[in-house]
């Protein structure tokens, strides 16, 4: 707030989805069950990518190109399925 850049501040995000974060989210949930006060202090690196005004296949391309270190199966794209 009040800064000249967009790298830090308070942002309003709508319709947020977690992509490629299953292990992280699962680990946080398990840790929270055992140590909720410690998890509240944790910091997790996140990256927000707006899909506003992007080509229709852009979200799929993000998933594909962020997984080049591993073999990519169809299940990696399940988070992009509107029913999921």
C-alpha positions as CSV (number, residue, x, y, z in Angstrom):
1,X,0.0,0.0,0.0
2,X,1.4,3.3,-0.9
3,X,4.4,1.8,-2.7
4,X,5.6,2.6,-6.1
5,X,5.8,-1.1,-7.2
6,X,3.6,-4.2,-7.3
7,X,6.0,-6.6,-5.6
8,X,4.8,-6.0,-2.1
9,X,1.6,-4.8,-0.7
10,X,-2.0,-5.8,0.0
11,X,-3.7,-7.4,-2.9
12,X,-7.2,-8.7,-3.5
13,X,-7.3,-12.0,-5.4
14,X,-10.4,-13.7,-6.6
15,X,-11.0,-17.3,-7.7
16,X,-7.5,-18.4,-6.6
17,X,-6.5,-22.0,-7.4
18,X,-3.5,-24.0,-6.1
19,X,-1.6,-25.5,-9.0
20,X,1.4,-27.8,-8.4
21,X,1.2,-27.5,-4.7
22,X,-0.3,-30.8,-3.5
23,X,2.8,-31.8,-1.5
24,X,3.1,-28.4,0.1
25,X,-0.6,-28.1,1.0
26,X,-0.6,-31.7,2.4
27,X,2.5,-31.0,4.5
28,X,1.0,-27.8,5.9
29,X,-2.2,-29.6,6.8
30,X,-0.4,-32.3,8.6
31,X,1.9,-29.9,10.4
32,X,-1.2,-27.8,11.4
33,X,-2.8,-30.8,13.1
34,X,0.3,-31.2,15.3
35,X,1.7,-27.7,15.7
36,X,-1.0,-25.1,14.8
37,X,0.9,-22.3,16.6
38,X,4.0,-22.9,14.6
39,X,2.2,-23.2,11.2
40,X,0.7,-19.8,11.9
41,X,4.3,-18.4,11.8
42,X,5.3,-20.2,8.7
43,X,6.0,-18.5,5.4
44,X,5.3,-20.2,2.0
45,X,6.6,-18.9,-1.3
46,X,3.7,-18.3,-3.7
47,X,3.4,-17.0,-7.2
48,X,0.2,-15.4,-8.5
49,X,-0.4,-15.3,-12.2
50,X,-3.4,-13.5,-13.5
51,X,-5.2,-15.2,-16.3
52,X,-7.2,-12.1,-17.1
53,X,-7.1,-11.4,-20.9
54,X,-4.9,-14.4,-21.5
55,X,-5.4,-16.9,-24.3
56,X,-7.6,-19.9,-23.3
57,X,-4.8,-22.4,-23.2
58,X,-2.5,-20.2,-21.1
59,X,-3.2,-21.9,-17.8
60,X,-2.4,-25.3,-19.3
61,X,0.8,-24.0,-20.7
62,X,1.8,-22.6,-17.3
63,X,1.3,-26.1,-15.8
64,X,3.2,-27.8,-18.6
65,X,6.2,-25.5,-18.6
66,X,6.5,-25.4,-14.8
67,X,6.9,-29.2,-14.7
68,X,9.7,-29.7,-17.2
69,X,11.9,-31.4,-14.5
70,X,9.5,-34.4,-14.3
71,X,7.5,-36.5,-16.7
72,X,4.1,-34.9,-17.1
73,X,0.9,-37.1,-17.0
74,X,-2.7,-36.1,-17.6
75,X,-3.2,-36.1,-13.8
76,X,-1.0,-33.0,-13.5
77,X,-3.6,-31.1,-15.3
78,X,-6.5,-32.1,-13.1
79,X,-6.3,-28.8,-11.1
80,X,-7.2,-27.0,-14.3
81,X,-10.5,-29.0,-14.6
82,X,-13.4,-26.7,-13.6
83,X,-15.0,-29.6,-11.8
84,X,-12.0,-30.1,-9.5
